[in-house]
Amino acid sequence: MAAPYLELDIADEVAQLQREPGWQSGQNAKTLVKYDDLRIVLIALRLSARMPQHHTEGRISIHVVVGHIQVRAEGRTFDLRAGTLLALDQGVEHEVEAFADSAILLTIAWPGRPDSRPT
């Protein structure tokens, strides 16, 4: 996964996740990009699936590719539909709920971690 470049077809990746057995449980995920200081994870969520409150040490962005989700963080509710993006600072507690079958790209960036690529 850690290569000088990666080219991915997100629609194909979403379809693949929805064909796998994990999809039946309400949530399935695949790490698409993995460097020491950066991760991009594709997450497929079925209608009503929930990700309970959690946080990460890195900054994150949540880009809705398909569907409709809500993210609750910092006392606010963010209503996100396909094409929208939300960024959260490191350590921010948040939870996610799907209001339709959805797919999101979760990007996690850790400040101060060295890049894993050779120089």
C-alpha positions as CSV (number, residue, x, y, z in Angstrom):
1,M,0.0,0.0,0.0
2,A,2.9,2.4,0.6
3,A,4.1,3.2,-2.9
4,P,5.4,6.2,-4.7
5,Y,1.9,6.6,-6.2
6,L,-1.5,4.8,-5.9
7,E,-4.4,5.1,-8.3
8,L,-7.8,3.8,-7.1
9,D,-11.3,3.6,-8.5
10,I,-13.4,4.5,-5.4
11,A,-16.7,3.3,-7.0
12,D,-15.1,-0.2,-7.6
13,E,-13.7,-0.3,-4.1
14,V,-17.1,0.5,-2.6
15,A,-18.8,-2.2,-4.7
16,Q,-16.1,-4.7,-3.5
17,L,-16.8,-3.8,0.1
18,Q,-20.5,-4.3,-0.3
19,R,-19.9,-7.8,-1.8
20,E,-17.9,-9.0,1.2
21,P,-19.5,-10.8,4.2
22,G,-18.6,-7.9,6.5
23,W,-21.1,-5.7,4.8
24,Q,-23.9,-7.8,6.3
25,S,-22.9,-6.8,9.8
26,G,-23.5,-3.2,8.9
27,Q,-20.0,-2.0,8.4
28,N,-17.0,-2.9,6.3
29,A,-13.7,-1.1,5.8
30,K,-10.5,-1.3,3.8
31,T,-7.2,0.7,4.2
32,L,-6.4,2.1,0.8
33,V,-3.3,4.1,1.6
34,K,-0.9,3.4,4.4
35,Y,2.2,5.5,5.2
36,D,3.7,6.2,8.6
37,D,2.1,9.6,8.8
38,L,-1.0,9.1,6.7
39,R,-3.9,6.6,6.3
40,I,-6.8,6.7,4.0
41,V,-9.6,4.2,4.8
42,L,-12.7,3.5,2.8
43,I,-15.6,2.6,5.1
44,A,-19.0,1.3,3.9
45,L,-21.9,1.7,6.3
46,R,-25.3,0.3,6.0
47,L,-28.4,2.2,6.9
48,S,-28.6,2.7,10.7
49,A,-25.0,1.5,11.2
50,R,-23.2,3.4,14.0
51,M,-19.6,4.0,15.0
52,P,-19.6,4.7,18.7
53,Q,-17.8,7.7,20.2
54,H,-14.0,7.5,19.6
55,H,-11.1,9.7,18.7
56,T,-7.6,9.5,17.1
57,E,-4.3,11.1,17.9
58,G,-4.2,12.4,14.3
59,R,-6.2,15.0,12.5
60,I,-8.9,13.5,10.3
61,S,-11.2,14.3,7.4
62,I,-14.4,12.5,6.6
63,H,-15.4,12.7,2.9
64,V,-18.8,11.2,2.1
65,V,-18.6,9.5,-1.2
66,V,-22.0,7.9,-1.3
67,G,-25.1,8.3,1.0
68,H,-25.9,10.3,4.0
69,I,-24.3,10.3,7.5
70,Q,-24.3,12.4,10.7
71,V,-21.2,13.0,12.7
72,R,-21.6,14.3,16.3
73,A,-18.6,16.1,17.7
74,E,-17.9,19.0,20.0
75,G,-21.6,19.3,20.9
76,R,-22.6,19.7,17.3
77,T,-24.3,17.5,14.7
78,F,-22.9,17.6,11.2
79,D,-25.3,16.4,8.5
80,L,-23.1,15.1,5.7
81,R,-24.2,13.9,2.2
82,A,-22.3,12.7,-0.8
83,G,-19.7,15.2,-1.8
84,T,-19.3,16.8,1.6
85,L,-16.2,16.8,3.7
86,L,-15.7,17.4,7.5
87,A,-12.2,17.9,9.1
88,L,-11.6,17.4,12.8
89,D,-8.6,18.3,14.8
90,Q,-6.6,15.7,16.7
91,G,-8.2,14.2,19.8
92,V,-11.7,15.3,19.0
93,E,-14.3,12.8,20.2
94,H,-16.8,12.0,17.6
95,E,-19.4,9.4,16.6
96,V,-20.9,8.5,13.2
97,E,-24.4,7.2,12.2
98,A,-25.5,6.3,8.7
99,F,-28.9,7.6,7.5
100,A,-28.6,5.7,4.2
101,D,-26.3,3.0,2.8
102,S,-23.1,5.1,2.7
103,A,-19.4,5.1,1.9
104,I,-16.9,7.5,3.4
105,L,-13.2,8.1,2.9
106,L,-11.5,8.6,6.3
107,T,-8.1,10.3,6.1
108,I,-5.9,10.3,9.2
109,A,-2.8,12.4,9.4
110,W,-0.4,12.3,12.3
111,P,1.7,15.4,12.8
112,G,5.4,14.9,13.4
113,R,5.6,11.3,12.2
114,P,8.3,10.7,9.6
115,D,7.1,9.7,6.1
116,S,7.8,6.0,5.4
117,R,8.9,6.5,1.9
118,P,12.7,6.3,1.2
119,T,14.4,9.6,0.3
